[in-house]
Amino acid sequence: MNHITVMYSPAPRVVHEQLLPLSAGTTVLEALQQSGLLSKCPEINLSQPDAFMVFIWGKKTSPDHVLRDLDRIEICRALTVDPKVARRERFQKQGSSRAGLFSKRRVGAKPGY
């Protein structure tokens, strides 16, 4: 008997976590079907590799991978925004006077030091 954890985050700060007792030799796809997560969250479509990816403990895997005891299946959705672009936009929005090296200024010092 293997104990598998299935995790999925449909939105920021929302996590579905489920612990499943499964028989040995169960694949990732079988575990997802038995968890009921695919029916509870119909937006998950594993046939589209760009939309959702499946990981085991943070390492990418395929739906036909055979699970071992204490594996954690993580379903990750695609990024909606490139992290570099998001960071650049946050920096521009808050202004250079309140971010990074420029946030702490000594009295009488040159800007940026």
N, C-alpha and C positions, 0 to 999 in steps of 0.2 A: 504494500500500500504506500503510495507516494502522496505527500502533502504539498500541493502547488498553490501559490498565490497568484491571482490574476488582478492586474491593476490597469485602470484607464481613467484619464482625466479629460472629460468632455469640454471643460471650460477652465479658465484660470481659478485656482483655489478650490476646485471641486474634484474630488478623487473618489472613484468607485474601487473598493478593494474587497476581494472575496477569497477566502481560503477553501480549497477543494481537496477532499480525499479522493484520489484517483488510483486506478490499478496501474501496475507497471506496464510500460510499453505504450502509454498514451502519447499521442502527438499534440503539438501546440494547437492545431485546428480542432481536434477532438475536445481538448480541455476548454477551449473558448465556447464551443457549442454546448458542452455540459454545464458551463457556468451560467448560461442564460444571458450573458452580456451582449451577445450579438442580436438577440431579440429585444432586449431592454434598450439598447442604443442602436437603432437602425442606421444611423449615419456611418457606422463602421463598415467599410467595404474593403476587405483584405485583397480583393482581386485587382484593386487599383494601387499599385506599389507607390505611386507618388502621393497619394492621399493619406495612407496609414502605413506605419511600419511596426513590426513586432520585434521586441527585444527580450532576451533573457538576461537578467542582471546587467542591463545596459549594453549588451552585445547583440548586434543584429542577428536575427535568425529567420528561418523559413517556417511556414505553417506545417511542414511535414517533419520537423525536428522532433525526435523522441525525448520526452521529458524525464528528468531524474528527480529524486526526492529533494524537497526544499527549493526547487526552482521557482523563480518569480517571473511571470510573464508580464511584460509591460507593453501596452498598445499606445503608440505615440502618434498624434495627429501632425499633419504638416504645419510648418511655420507659416503664419500669415504675414509676418513682417521680418525682413532681414535684420538680425540683431545689430549689425553695424549701422544700418540706416536709422534704426530706432534710437540708438545711443547718440548719433549725430543730431537727430531732431530734438532729443531731450536737452542736449547741450545748447543748441541754438535757442530753444524756448526759455531756458532759465537764465541765459546770458552768461557771458564770460566773466563777469564780475563776481559771480557767486559759485563758480565751479572750479575744481581742480586746484592748480597752482595759484590761481588768481583769487581764491576765496579768502585767504588770510593775508592781510597787508599790514606791514608795520607803518607806524605813523611817520610820514615824511619820506617813505621809500618810493622808488620808481614803480610805475605800474608793471605788474608781472613778476615782481621780486619779493 
